[in-house]
């Protein structure tokens, strides 16, 4: 990290009045509100950049940077800690965040609600296979089967 990178980073951060306030990321964000920062010609998560800069370290392989404040746009190093996927999932369960999204609101979703309706309708009314639908919608045949059998996207 050079001085130019640091200056560019802090131009995109709103630092709270109190040292314990969240530092809001003001620039581009991913679906769930995590800040994105262009560094060395690639996009990285702003809170990861902040953690590495303020702790003068590199994040270990397969490790995440967790938010104690539960605010994805926060880059305050006092709110950030290194953790495992297991710890992140435990935090998610404790904070009841696992049910905050459904369907296309979820960042991992590859389909829209309209596409799910189309898939069910086409499978019921046309001579098509799960495999053909999977290829067309760029998902697995298992995912198509789960949609058709209402194991996923149950609310539609």
C-alpha positions in Angstrom: 0.0 0.0 0.0 1.4 3.4 -0.9 0.4 6.9 0.2 -1.8 7.3 -2.9 -3.8 4.2 -2.1 -4.3 5.3 1.5 -5.4 8.8 0.4 -7.9 7.3 -2.2 -9.3 5.0 0.5 -9.9 7.7 3.1 -11.6 10.0 0.5 -14.3 7.4 0.3 -14.8 7.0 4.1 -17.0 9.0 6.4 -15.4 8.8 9.9 -17.8 9.2 12.8 -17.4 12.0 15.4 -16.7 9.4 18.1 -13.8 7.0 17.8 -16.3 4.1 18.4 -18.7 5.2 15.6 -18.8 3.2 12.4 -16.7 4.6 9.5 -19.2 4.5 6.6 -17.9 3.5 3.2 -19.3 6.1 0.7 -18.2 4.7 -2.6 -19.4 1.6 -4.6 -20.9 -1.3 -2.7 -21.7 -4.9 -3.3 -25.3 -6.2 -3.0 -25.2 -6.6 0.8 -23.7 -3.2 1.4 -20.0 -4.2 1.6 -17.7 -1.5 0.3 -15.6 -2.2 -2.8 -12.2 -0.5 -3.3 -10.0 -0.7 -6.4 -6.6 -1.7 -5.3 -3.8 -3.0 -7.6 -6.2 -3.2 -10.5 -8.8 -5.4 -8.8 -11.8 -4.8 -6.5 -11.3 -5.8 -2.9 -13.6 -5.4 0.1 -13.0 -2.0 1.8 -13.2 -3.4 5.3 -10.5 -6.0 4.4 -8.3 -3.2 3.1 -8.9 -1.2 6.3 -8.1 -4.1 8.5 -4.8 -4.9 6.7 -3.7 -1.2 6.6 -4.5 -0.5 10.3 -3.1 -3.7 11.6 -0.1 -3.6 9.3 -0.7 -7.3 8.3 -1.9 -9.5 5.6 -5.1 -11.5 6.2 -4.4 -15.2 6.5 -5.6 -17.6 3.8 -9.3 -18.6 4.1 -9.9 -16.1 6.9 -12.7 -13.5 6.9 -12.9 -10.0 8.4 -15.9 -9.9 10.7 -17.8 -6.8 11.8 -18.5 -6.5 15.5 -20.9 -3.7 14.7 -22.8 -5.8 12.2 -22.6 -3.0 9.7 -21.3 -4.2 6.3 -20.3 -0.7 5.1 -18.2 0.0 8.2 -14.4 0.2 7.8 -13.5 1.3 11.4 -10.6 -1.0 12.4 -11.9 -1.1 16.0 -15.0 -2.9 14.7 -13.2 -5.4 12.6 -11.6 -8.7 13.5 -10.2 -11.7 11.7 -12.4 -14.9 11.9 -13.2 -18.2 10.3 -16.3 -19.1 8.3 -17.5 -21.0 11.3 -17.3 -17.9 13.5 -19.0 -15.8 10.8 -21.9 -18.4 10.6 -22.2 -18.4 14.4 -22.4 -14.6 14.4 -25.0 -14.8 11.7 -27.1 -17.2 13.8 -26.7 -15.2 17.1 -27.7 -12.0 15.4 -30.6 -13.6 13.5 -29.3 -12.5 10.1 -29.9 -15.8 8.3 -33.5 -14.9 7.5 -33.0 -11.3 6.4 -33.2 -12.1 2.7 -35.1 -14.4 0.5 -35.2 -15.1 -3.2 -33.4 -12.7 -5.4 -32.7 -10.4 -2.5 -30.0 -12.8 -1.4 -26.6 -12.0 -2.8 -25.9 -15.6 -3.8 -29.1 -15.9 -5.9 -28.6 -16.6 -9.5 -32.3 -16.4 -10.5 -35.0 -13.8 -10.3 -38.5 -14.6 -9.0 -39.8 -14.3 -12.5 -37.4 -16.9 -13.8 -38.5 -19.3 -11.0 -42.1 -18.9 -12.1 -41.1 -19.5 -15.7 -39.1 -22.6 -14.7 -42.0 -24.2 -12.9 -44.5 -23.3 -15.6 -42.3 -24.6 -18.4 -41.5 -27.8 -16.6 -45.2 -28.5 -15.9 -46.5 -27.5 -19.4 -43.7 -28.2 -21.9 -41.8 -31.2 -23.0 -38.5 -30.2 -21.3 -36.0 -31.7 -18.9 -34.4 -30.4 -15.7 -31.1 -30.7 -17.5 -32.2 -28.5 -20.4 -33.7 -25.9 -18.0 -30.5 -26.0 -15.9 -28.3 -25.3 -19.0 -30.6 -22.5 -20.2 -30.7 -20.7 -16.8 -27.1 -21.4 -15.9 -27.8 -23.4 -12.7 -27.5 -27.1 -11.8 -30.1 -29.7 -12.6 -30.3 -30.2 -8.8 -31.2 -26.5 -8.3 -34.0 -26.9 -11.0 -35.3 -30.0 -9.2 -35.3 -28.1 -5.9 -37.3 -25.3 -7.5 -39.8 -27.6 -9.1 -40.3 -29.6 -5.9 -40.6 -26.4 -3.9 -37.7 -27.2 -1.6 -36.3 -23.8 -2.6 -38.2 -20.6 -3.5 -41.1 -21.9 -1.4 -42.6 -18.5 -1.0 -43.5 -18.3 -4.7 
